[in-house]
Amino acid sequence: MTPVPGPPARTVHPIEEESYRILRSRLDTSGLPPLTRAVVERVIHASADLGYAADLVTDEAALRAAHTALHRDGAPVVTDVEMVAAGITRRRAVCRLAGAAADPGAGLTRSAHAVRLALEEVGPGAVWVVGCAPTALFELLSLASAARPALVVGLPVGFVGAAESKAALRASGLPAVSNLSEKGGSAVAAAAVNALLYTEEIP
């Protein structure tokens, strides 16, 4: 298969370099597998929260497969909200929230409806990134057999349903990045997928 042409080489700003230097002075990530390390470090860089080192749940084999899907196969990236899409800087992401509407009769929130609309657009094999709405993650799990995601970055934030949706993601057996606690959010979800997009080649 012909590789998908990527964007130009990324220039790293000195502030980012200094942020990573400080991060690595406070946390030894050198023993982590390469893509796991990339994801953990970028999430911490985005949040200034070293607690993610123990909170994130990743799988190196799943990350490698997702890296191939993104870089070789051009897998689309789908997000639950525009804030996550705006944070993904190396790939245009699909977000259908603007065209979605809640359907209380069907038990659908607006975010859940957006997942259905996005799946109709992109089909199977996408990388799904949920950083805000637990209901979007629950809806994606209900559609998993049709979506067949290359990876689910499930990092919604909040006190209602966030931890539960991430536990359900882990229990599903889908290739995933998640975390154990209620924290998360758009910035860290975007950071996790950016880590894969920024890594051109796996050491």
MITI-917953 format. One record per atom (N, C-alpha, C): atom name; x, y, z. Coordinates in steps of 0.1 Angstrom, whole numbers, plus 2048, in hexadecimal, padded with zeros to 3 digits. Example, Ala and Ser with C-alpha at 12.3 -4.5 7.8 and 13.67 -1.06 7.14 Angstrom:
<recs>
REC | atomo | px | py | pz
REC | N | 884 | 7C7 | 84E
REC | CA | 87B | 7D3 | 84E
REC | C | 884 | 7DF | 84E
REC | N | 880 | 7EA | 847
REC | CA | 889 | 7F5 | 847
REC | C | 881 | 800 | 84F
</recs>
This chain:
<recs>
REC | atomo | px | py | pz
REC | N | 808 | 7F4 | 800
REC | CA | 800 | 800 | 800
REC | C | 809 | 80C | 800
REC | N | 805 | 816 | 7F8
REC | CA | 80D | 823 | 7F7
REC | C | 80B | 82B | 804
REC | N | 816 | 82F | 80A
REC | CA | 815 | 838 | 816
REC | C | 80D | 845 | 813
REC | N | 806 | 849 | 81D
REC | CA | 7FE | 856 | 81C
REC | C | 808 | 861 | 81E
REC | N | 809 | 86B | 815
REC | CA | 812 | 876 | 817
REC | C | 80E | 87E | 824
REC | N | 818 | 881 | 82C
REC | CA | 816 | 888 | 838
REC | C | 819 | 897 | 837
REC | N | 816 | 89E | 842
REC | CA | 819 | 8AD | 842
REC | C | 828 | 8AF | 842
REC | N | 82C | 8BB | 840
REC | CA | 83B | 8BE | 842
REC | C | 840 | 8BB | 850
REC | N | 84D | 8BA | 851
REC | CA | 853 | 8B7 | 85E
REC | C | 84F | 8C2 | 868
REC | N | 84C | 8BD | 874
REC | CA | 847 | 8C6 | 87E
REC | C | 853 | 8CD | 885
REC | N | 852 | 8DA | 887
REC | CA | 85C | 8E2 | 88E
REC | C | 857 | 8E3 | 89D
REC | N | 860 | 8DF | 8A6
REC | CA | 85D | 8E0 | 8B4
REC | C | 862 | 8ED | 8BA
REC | N | 859 | 8F4 | 8C1
REC | CA | 85B | 901 | 8C7
REC | C | 864 | 8FF | 8D3
REC | N | 86D | 909 | 8D5
REC | CA | 876 | 908 | 8E1
REC | C | 86E | 906 | 8EE
REC | N | 862 | 90C | 8EF
REC | CA | 85B | 90B | 8FC
REC | C | 856 | 8FC | 8FE
REC | N | 852 | 8F6 | 8F3
REC | CA | 84F | 8E8 | 8F4
REC | C | 85B | 8DF | 8F7
REC | N | 866 | 8E2 | 8F2
REC | CA | 872 | 8DB | 8F5
REC | C | 875 | 8DC | 904
REC | N | 874 | 8E8 | 90A
REC | CA | 876 | 8EA | 918
REC | C | 86C | 8E3 | 920
REC | N | 860 | 8E3 | 91C
REC | CA | 855 | 8DC | 923
REC | C | 858 | 8CD | 924
REC | N | 85D | 8C7 | 919
REC | CA | 860 | 8B9 | 91A
REC | C | 86D | 8B7 | 923
REC | N | 876 | 8C0 | 922
REC | CA | 882 | 8BF | 92B
REC | C | 87E | 8BE | 93A
REC | N | 875 | 8C8 | 93D
REC | CA | 870 | 8C8 | 94B
REC | C | 868 | 8BB | 94F
REC | N | 860 | 8B7 | 946
REC | CA | 858 | 8AB | 948
REC | C | 861 | 89F | 94B
REC | N | 86B | 89E | 942
REC | CA | 874 | 892 | 944
REC | C | 87D | 893 | 950
REC | N | 87F | 89F | 955
REC | CA | 887 | 8A1 | 961
REC | C | 87E | 89D | 96E
REC | N | 871 | 89D | 96C
REC | CA | 868 | 899 | 977
REC | C | 863 | 88B | 976
REC | N | 863 | 886 | 96A
REC | CA | 85D | 878 | 968
REC | C | 866 | 870 | 95E
REC | N | 86A | 865 | 962
REC | CA | 872 | 85C | 95A
REC | C | 869 | 854 | 951
REC | N | 868 | 857 | 944
REC | CA | 860 | 850 | 93B
REC | C | 868 | 847 | 932
REC | N | 875 | 846 | 934
REC | CA | 87E | 840 | 92B
REC | C | 87B | 831 | 929
REC | N | 875 | 82B | 933
REC | CA | 872 | 81C | 932
REC | C | 866 | 819 | 92B
REC | N | 85E | 823 | 927
REC | CA | 851 | 820 | 920
REC | C | 854 | 81C | 911
REC | N | 84B | 814 | 90B
REC | CA | 84C | 812 | 8FD
REC | C | 84A | 81F | 8F5
REC | N | 850 | 820 | 8E9
REC | CA | 851 | 82D | 8E3
REC | C | 843 | 834 | 8E1
REC | N | 839 | 82E | 8DC
REC | CA | 82D | 835 | 8DA
REC | C | 825 | 837 | 8E7
REC | N | 826 | 82E | 8F0
REC | CA | 820 | 831 | 8FD
REC | C | 827 | 83D | 903
REC | N | 834 | 83D | 902
REC | CA | 83B | 849 | 908
REC | C | 837 | 856 | 901
REC | N | 835 | 855 | 8F4
REC | CA | 831 | 861 | 8EC
REC | C | 824 | 866 | 8F1
REC | N | 81A | 85D | 8F3
REC | CA | 80D | 861 | 8F7
REC | C | 80D | 866 | 906
REC | N | 814 | 85F | 90F
REC | CA | 814 | 863 | 91D
REC | C | 81A | 871 | 91E
REC | N | 826 | 873 | 917
REC | CA | 82D | 880 | 918
REC | C | 824 | 88B | 912
REC | N | 81E | 889 | 907
REC | CA | 817 | 894 | 901
REC | C | 80A | 897 | 909
REC | N | 804 | 88D | 90F
REC | CA | 7F8 | 890 | 917
REC | C | 7FD | 898 | 924
REC | N | 808 | 894 | 92A
REC | CA | 80D | 89C | 935
REC | C | 811 | 8AA | 931
REC | N | 818 | 8AB | 925
REC | CA | 81C | 8B8 | 920
REC | C | 810 | 8C1 | 91E
REC | N | 805 | 8BB | 91A
REC | CA | 7F8 | 8C3 | 917
REC | C | 7F1 | 8C7 | 924
REC | N | 7F3 | 8C0 | 92E
REC | CA | 7EB | 8C2 | 93A
REC | C | 7F3 | 8C6 | 947
REC | N | 801 | 8C5 | 946
REC | CA | 809 | 8C8 | 951
REC | C | 805 | 8BF | 95D
REC | N | 800 | 8B3 | 95B
REC | CA | 7FC | 8AA | 965
REC | C | 803 | 89D | 964
REC | N | 80D | 89C | 96D
REC | CA | 815 | 890 | 96D
REC | C | 80D | 883 | 972
REC | N | 802 | 886 | 978
REC | CA | 7F9 | 87A | 97C
REC | C | 7F5 | 872 | 970
REC | N | 7F5 | 877 | 964
REC | CA | 7F1 | 86F | 959
REC | C | 7FA | 863 | 956
REC | N | 806 | 864 | 95B
REC | CA | 810 | 859 | 95A
REC | C | 80A | 84C | 960
REC | N | 803 | 84D | 96B
REC | CA | 7FD | 841 | 971
REC | C | 7EF | 83F | 96D
REC | N | 7E8 | 84A | 968
REC | CA | 7DA | 849 | 965
REC | C | 7D7 | 844 | 957
REC | N | 7E0 | 847 | 94D
REC | CA | 7DD | 842 | 93F
REC | C | 7DE | 833 | 93E
REC | N | 7D5 | 82E | 935
REC | CA | 7D5 | 820 | 932
REC | C | 7D8 | 81F | 923
REC | N | 7E3 | 819 | 91F
REC | CA | 7E7 | 818 | 911
REC | C | 7EB | 80A | 90E
REC | N | 7EC | 807 | 901
REC | CA | 7F1 | 7FA | 8FC
REC | C | 7FA | 7FD | 8F0
REC | N | 807 | 7F9 | 8F1
REC | CA | 811 | 7FC | 8E7
REC | C | 80D | 7F6 | 8D9
REC | N | 808 | 7EA | 8DA
REC | CA | 804 | 7E3 | 8CD
REC | C | 7F9 | 7EB | 8C6
REC | N | 7EF | 7EF | 8CE
REC | CA | 7E4 | 7F7 | 8C9
REC | C | 7E8 | 804 | 8C3
REC | N | 7F2 | 80B | 8CA
REC | CA | 7F7 | 817 | 8C5
REC | C | 7FF | 815 | 8B8
REC | N | 806 | 80B | 8B7
REC | CA | 80E | 808 | 8AB
REC | C | 804 | 806 | 89F
REC | N | 7F9 | 7FE | 8A2
REC | CA | 7F0 | 7FC | 897
REC | C | 7E9 | 809 | 893
REC | N | 7E6 | 811 | 89D
REC | CA | 7DF | 81E | 89A
REC | C | 7E9 | 827 | 892
REC | N | 7F6 | 827 | 896
REC | CA | 800 | 82F | 88F
REC | C | 800 | 82B | 880
REC | N | 800 | 81E | 87D
REC | CA | 800 | 819 | 870
REC | C | 7F3 | 81E | 868
REC | N | 7E8 | 81D | 86F
REC | CA | 7DB | 822 | 869
REC | C | 7DC | 830 | 866
REC | N | 7E2 | 838 | 86E
REC | CA | 7E2 | 847 | 86C
REC | C | 7EC | 84A | 861
REC | N | 7F8 | 845 | 862
REC | CA | 803 | 849 | 859
REC | C | 803 | 842 | 84C
REC | N | 800 | 835 | 84C
REC | CA | 801 | 82E | 83F
REC | C | 7F3 | 82E | 838
REC | N | 7E9 | 82C | 840
REC | CA | 7DB | 82A | 83A
REC | C | 7D3 | 836 | 839
REC | N | 7D7 | 841 | 840
REC | CA | 7D0 | 84D | 83F
REC | C | 7C2 | 84C | 846
REC | N | 7C2 | 845 | 851
REC | CA | 7B5 | 843 | 859
REC | C | 7B0 | 851 | 85D
REC | N | 7A3 | 853 | 85C
REC | CA | 79D | 860 | 860
REC | C | 79D | 861 | 86F
REC | N | 79D | 86D | 874
REC | CA | 79D | 870 | 883
REC | C | 78F | 876 | 885
REC | N | 788 | 871 | 88F
REC | CA | 77B | 876 | 892
REC | C | 77B | 87A | 8A1
REC | N | 775 | 886 | 8A4
REC | CA | 774 | 88B | 8B1
REC | C | 766 | 88D | 8B6
REC | N | 764 | 88E | 8C3
REC | CA | 757 | 890 | 8C8
REC | C | 753 | 89F | 8C8
REC | N | 75D | 8A8 | 8CA
REC | CA | 75A | 8B6 | 8CA
REC | C | 764 | 8BE | 8C2
REC | N | 760 | 8CA | 8BF
REC | CA | 769 | 8D2 | 8B7
REC | C | 776 | 8D6 | 8BE
REC | N | 775 | 8D7 | 8CC
REC | CA | 781 | 8DA | 8D3
REC | C | 78C | 8D0 | 8D2
REC | N | 788 | 8C3 | 8D1
REC | CA | 792 | 8B8 | 8CF
REC | C | 797 | 8BA | 8C0
REC | N | 78E | 8BC | 8B7
REC | CA | 793 | 8BD | 8A9
REC | C | 79D | 8C8 | 8A7
REC | N | 79A | 8D3 | 8AE
REC | CA | 7A3 | 8DF | 8AD
REC | C | 7B1 | 8DC | 8B2
REC | N | 7B2 | 8D3 | 8BC
REC | CA | 7BF | 8D0 | 8C2
REC | C | 7C7 | 8C6 | 8BA
REC | N | 7C1 | 8C0 | 8B0
REC | CA | 7C8 | 8B6 | 8A8
REC | C | 7CE | 8BE | 89C
REC | N | 7DB | 8BF | 89C
REC | CA | 7E2 | 8C9 | 894
REC | C | 7E8 | 8C3 | 887
REC | N | 7E9 | 8B6 | 886
REC | CA | 7EF | 8B0 | 87B
REC | C | 7E6 | 8A8 | 871
REC | N | 7D9 | 8A9 | 874
REC | CA | 7CF | 8A2 | 86C
REC | C | 7C2 | 8A9 | 86E
REC | N | 7BA | 8AB | 863
REC | CA | 7AD | 8B1 | 864
REC | C | 7A4 | 8A6 | 86A
REC | N | 79D | 8A9 | 875
REC | CA | 795 | 8A0 | 87C
REC | C | 786 | 8A2 | 878
REC | N | 77E | 897 | 878
REC | CA | 770 | 898 | 875
REC | C | 769 | 89A | 882
REC | N | 760 | 8A3 | 883
REC | CA | 757 | 8A5 | 88F
REC | C | 74A | 8A9 | 889
REC | N | 73F | 8A2 | 88D
REC | CA | 732 | 8A4 | 888
REC | C | 729 | 8AA | 892
REC | N | 72E | 8AF | 89D
REC | CA | 726 | 8B5 | 8A8
REC | C | 71D | 8C0 | 8A3
REC | N | 722 | 8C8 | 89A
REC | CA | 71B | 8D4 | 896
REC | C | 70E | 8D0 | 88F
REC | N | 70E | 8C5 | 888
REC | CA | 702 | 8C0 | 881
REC | C | 6F9 | 8B6 | 889
REC | N | 6FC | 8B4 | 896
REC | CA | 6F5 | 8AA | 89D
REC | C | 6EB | 8B1 | 8A6
REC | N | 6E1 | 8A8 | 8AA
REC | CA | 6D6 | 8AD | 8B3
REC | C | 6D3 | 8A2 | 8BD
REC | N | 6D0 | 8A6 | 8C9
REC | CA | 6CC | 89D | 8D3
REC | C | 6BF | 896 | 8D0
REC | N | 6BD | 88A | 8D3
REC | CA | 6B0 | 883 | 8D1
REC | C | 6AD | 87B | 8DE
REC | N | 6A7 | 882 | 8E7
REC | CA | 6A4 | 87C | 8F4
REC | C | 69B | 870 | 8F3
REC | N | 692 | 870 | 8E9
REC | CA | 68A | 864 | 8E8
REC | C | 692 | 857 | 8E4
REC | N | 69D | 859 | 8DD
REC | CA | 6A5 | 84E | 8DA
REC | C | 6B1 | 84C | 8E4
REC | N | 6B1 | 855 | 8EE
REC | CA | 6BB | 854 | 8F8
REC | C | 6C9 | 859 | 8F2
REC | N | 6C8 | 862 | 8E9
REC | CA | 6D5 | 867 | 8E2
REC | C | 6D8 | 875 | 8E6
REC | N | 6E3 | 877 | 8EC
REC | CA | 6E8 | 885 | 8EE
REC | C | 6ED | 88A | 8E0
REC | N | 6EF | 897 | 8E0
REC | CA | 6F5 | 89D | 8D3
REC | C | 702 | 897 | 8D0
REC | N | 70A | 895 | 8DA
REC | CA | 718 | 88F | 8D7
REC | C | 716 | 880 | 8D2
REC | N | 70D | 879 | 8D7
REC | CA | 70B | 86B | 8D3
REC | C | 706 | 86B | 8C4
REC | N | 6FD | 874 | 8C1
REC | CA | 6F8 | 875 | 8B3
REC | C | 703 | 879 | 8AA
REC | N | 70D | 882 | 8AE
REC | CA | 718 | 886 | 8A6
REC | C | 721 | 87A | 8A3
REC | N | 722 | 870 | 8AC
REC | CA | 72A | 864 | 8A9
REC | C | 723 | 85C | 89E
REC | N | 716 | 85B | 89E
REC | CA | 70F | 854 | 893
REC | C | 711 | 85B | 886
REC | N | 710 | 868 | 886
REC | CA | 712 | 870 | 879
REC | C | 720 | 86E | 874
REC | N | 72A | 86E | 87D
REC | CA | 738 | 86D | 879
REC | C | 73B | 85F | 874
REC | N | 735 | 855 | 87A
REC | CA | 737 | 847 | 875
REC | C | 731 | 846 | 867
REC | N | 726 | 84C | 864
REC | CA | 720 | 84B | 857
REC | C | 72A | 852 | 84D
REC | N | 731 | 85C | 851
REC | CA | 73A | 863 | 848
REC | C | 747 | 85B | 846
REC | N | 74E | 856 | 850
REC | CA | 75B | 851 | 84F
REC | C | 75C | 841 | 84E
REC | N | 751 | 83A | 852
REC | CA | 751 | 82C | 852
REC | C | 75B | 826 | 85C
REC | N | 75E | 819 | 85A
REC | CA | 767 | 812 | 863
REC | C | 775 | 816 | 862
REC | N | 77D | 813 | 86D
REC | CA | 78B | 815 | 86D
REC | C | 791 | 822 | 871
REC | N | 789 | 82B | 876
REC | CA | 78E | 838 | 87A
REC | C | 794 | 838 | 888
REC | N | 79C | 842 | 88B
REC | CA | 7A0 | 845 | 898
REC | C | 796 | 84F | 89F
REC | N | 790 | 84A | 8A9
REC | CA | 786 | 852 | 8B0
REC | C | 78C | 858 | 8BD
REC | N | 789 | 865 | 8BF
REC | CA | 78F | 86D | 8CA
REC | C | 784 | 873 | 8D2
REC | N | 782 | 86F | 8DE
REC | CA | 777 | 874 | 8E6
REC | C | 77D | 87B | 8F2
REC | N | 77C | 888 | 8F4
REC | CA | 782 | 890 | 8FE
REC | C | 778 | 897 | 907
REC | N | 76B | 897 | 904
REC | CA | 762 | 89F | 90B
REC | C | 756 | 897 | 910
REC | N | 74F | 890 | 907
REC | CA | 742 | 88A | 90A
REC | C | 742 | 87B | 90C
REC | N | 740 | 877 | 919
REC | CA | 73F | 868 | 91B
REC | C | 734 | 862 | 913
REC | N | 729 | 869 | 910
REC | CA | 71E | 863 | 908
REC | C | 723 | 860 | 8FA
REC | N | 72C | 868 | 8F4
REC | CA | 732 | 865 | 8E7
REC | C | 73A | 858 | 8E8
REC | N | 741 | 856 | 8F2
REC | CA | 749 | 84A | 8F4
REC | C | 740 | 83D | 8F5
REC | N | 736 | 83F | 8FE
REC | CA | 72C | 834 | 8FF
REC | C | 725 | 830 | 8F2
REC | N | 722 | 83B | 8EA
REC | CA | 71C | 838 | 8DD
REC | C | 725 | 831 | 8D3
REC | N | 732 | 836 | 8D3
REC | CA | 73C | 82F | 8CB
REC | C | 73D | 820 | 8CE
REC | N | 73D | 81D | 8DB
REC | CA | 73E | 80F | 8DF
REC | C | 732 | 807 | 8DA
REC | N | 726 | 80E | 8DA
REC | CA | 71B | 806 | 8D6
REC | C | 71B | 804 | 8C7
REC | N | 723 | 80B | 8BF
REC | CA | 724 | 80A | 8B1
REC | C | 732 | 804 | 8AD
REC | N | 739 | 7FE | 8B6
REC | CA | 746 | 7F9 | 8B4
REC | C | 747 | 7EF | 8A8
REC | N | 73D | 7E7 | 8A7
REC | CA | 73E | 7DC | 89C
REC | C | 73E | 7E3 | 88E
REC | N | 737 | 7EE | 88D
REC | CA | 737 | 7F5 | 881
REC | C | 743 | 7FF | 87F
REC | N | 747 | 805 | 88A
REC | CA | 752 | 80F | 88A
REC | C | 760 | 808 | 888
REC | N | 761 | 7FC | 88E
REC | CA | 76E | 7F5 | 88E
REC | C | 77A | 7FF | 88F
REC | N | 77B | 807 | 89A
REC | CA | 785 | 811 | 89A
REC | C | 793 | 80C | 89A
REC | N | 79C | 814 | 894
REC | CA | 7AA | 811 | 894
REC | C | 7AF | 814 | 8A2
REC | N | 7A9 | 81E | 8A9
REC | CA | 7AD | 821 | 8B7
REC | C | 7A2 | 82A | 8BC
REC | N | 79F | 829 | 8C9
REC | CA | 796 | 832 | 8D0
REC | C | 79E | 839 | 8DB
REC | N | 7A0 | 846 | 8D9
REC | CA | 7A6 | 84E | 8E4
REC | C | 79A | 853 | 8EC
REC | N | 798 | 84C | 8F7
REC | CA | 78C | 84F | 900
REC | C | 791 | 856 | 90D
REC | N | 790 | 863 | 90D
REC | CA | 795 | 86B | 918
REC | C | 78A | 876 | 91C
REC | N | 77D | 873 | 91C
REC | CA | 774 | 87D | 920
REC | C | 776 | 881 | 92F
REC | N | 771 | 88C | 932
REC | CA | 773 | 892 | 93F
REC | C | 766 | 894 | 946
REC | N | 765 | 893 | 953
REC | CA | 759 | 896 | 95B
REC | C | 756 | 88D | 966
REC | N | 74C | 891 | 96E
REC | CA | 748 | 889 | 979
REC | C | 73C | 87F | 976
REC | N | 736 | 881 | 96A
REC | CA | 72A | 879 | 967
REC | C | 72E | 871 | 95A
REC | N | 731 | 864 | 95C
REC | CA | 732 | 85B | 951
REC | C | 740 | 85A | 94B
REC | N | 749 | 863 | 94F
REC | CA | 757 | 863 | 948
REC | C | 75F | 857 | 94C
REC | N | 761 | 854 | 959
REC | CA | 768 | 849 | 95D
REC | C | 761 | 83C | 958
REC | N | 754 | 83C | 959
REC | CA | 74C | 830 | 955
REC | C | 74E | 82D | 946
REC | N | 74D | 837 | 93E
REC | CA | 74F | 835 | 930
REC | C | 75C | 830 | 92C
REC | N | 766 | 835 | 933
REC | CA | 774 | 830 | 931
REC | C | 776 | 822 | 935
REC | N | 770 | 81E | 940
REC | CA | 770 | 810 | 945
REC | C | 76A | 807 | 93B
REC | N | 75E | 80C | 935
REC | CA | 757 | 804 | 92B
REC | C | 760 | 803 | 91E
REC | N | 767 | 80D | 91B
REC | CA | 770 | 80C | 90F
REC | C | 77B | 802 | 912
REC | N | 781 | 802 | 91D
REC | CA | 78B | 7F7 | 920
REC | C | 785 | 7E9 | 920
REC | N | 779 | 7E8 | 925
REC | CA | 773 | 7DB | 926
REC | C | 76F | 7D6 | 918
REC | N | 76D | 7DF | 90E
REC | CA | 769 | 7DC | 901
REC | C | 773 | 7D4 | 8F9
REC | N | 780 | 7D5 | 8FD
REC | CA | 78B | 7CF | 8F6
REC | C | 78F | 7D6 | 8E9
REC | N | 789 | 7E2 | 8E6
REC | CA | 78D | 7EA | 8DB
REC | C | 79B | 7F0 | 8DD
REC | N | 7A3 | 7F2 | 8D2
REC | CA | 7B0 | 7F9 | 8D4
REC | C | 7AE | 807 | 8D9
REC | N | 7B4 | 80A | 8E4
REC | CA | 7B0 | 817 | 8EB
REC | C | 7BB | 81D | 8F3
REC | N | 7BA | 82A | 8F5
REC | CA | 7C1 | 832 | 8FF
REC | C | 7B6 | 837 | 908
REC | N | 7B7 | 835 | 915
REC | CA | 7AD | 83A | 91E
REC | C | 7B5 | 83E | 92B
REC | N | 7AD | 842 | 935
REC | CA | 7B3 | 844 | 943
REC | C | 7A9 | 840 | 94D
REC | N | 7AE | 83E | 959
REC | CA | 7A6 | 838 | 964
REC | C | 79D | 841 | 96B
REC | N | 7A1 | 84E | 96B
REC | CA | 79A | 858 | 974
REC | C | 78F | 85F | 96C
REC | N | 789 | 869 | 973
REC | CA | 77F | 871 | 96C
REC | C | 785 | 87D | 964
REC | N | 792 | 87F | 966
REC | CA | 798 | 88A | 95E
REC | C | 79A | 886 | 950
REC | N | 79D | 890 | 947
REC | CA | 79F | 88E | 939
REC | C | 79D | 89C | 932
REC | N | 796 | 89C | 927
REC | CA | 793 | 8A8 | 921
REC | C | 798 | 8AA | 912
REC | N | 794 | 8B4 | 90C
REC | CA | 797 | 8B6 | 8FE
REC | C | 7A6 | 8B7 | 8FB
REC | N | 7AD | 8BF | 904
REC | CA | 7BC | 8C1 | 902
REC | C | 7C3 | 8B4 | 903
REC | N | 7C0 | 8AB | 90D
REC | CA | 7C8 | 89F | 90E
REC | C | 7C4 | 895 | 904
REC | N | 7B7 | 894 | 900
REC | CA | 7B3 | 88B | 8F5
REC | C | 7BA | 88F | 8E8
REC | N | 7BB | 89C | 8E4
REC | CA | 7C2 | 8A0 | 8D8
REC | C | 7D0 | 89D | 8D9
REC | N | 7D6 | 89F | 8E5
REC | CA | 7E4 | 89C | 8E7
REC | C | 7E8 | 88E | 8E5
REC | N | 7DF | 885 | 8E9
REC | CA | 7E2 | 876 | 8E7
REC | C | 7E3 | 872 | 8D9
REC | N | 7DA | 878 | 8D1
REC | CA | 7DA | 874 | 8C2
REC | C | 7E5 | 87C | 8BB
REC | N | 7E8 | 888 | 8C0
REC | CA | 7F3 | 890 | 8BA
REC | C | 800 | 888 | 8BC
REC | N | 802 | 881 | 8C7
REC | CA | 80E | 87A | 8CA
REC | C | 810 | 870 | 8BF
REC | N | 806 | 869 | 8BA
REC | CA | 807 | 860 | 8B0
REC | C | 80A | 866 | 8A2
REC | N | 803 | 872 | 8A0
REC | CA | 805 | 879 | 893
REC | C | 813 | 87F | 892
REC | N | 818 | 884 | 89D
REC | CA | 825 | 88A | 89D
REC | C | 830 | 880 | 89C
REC | N | 82E | 874 | 8A0
REC | CA | 838 | 869 | 89F
REC | C | 838 | 863 | 891
REC | N | 842 | 868 | 889
REC | CA | 842 | 864 | 87B
REC | C | 846 | 855 | 87A
REC | N | 851 | 851 | 881
REC | CA | 856 | 844 | 881
REC | C | 857 | 83F | 88F
REC | N | 854 | 832 | 891
REC | CA | 855 | 82C | 89E
REC | C | 863 | 826 | 8A0
REC | N | 86A | 82A | 8AB
REC | CA | 878 | 825 | 8AD
REC | C | 878 | 816 | 8AE
</recs>
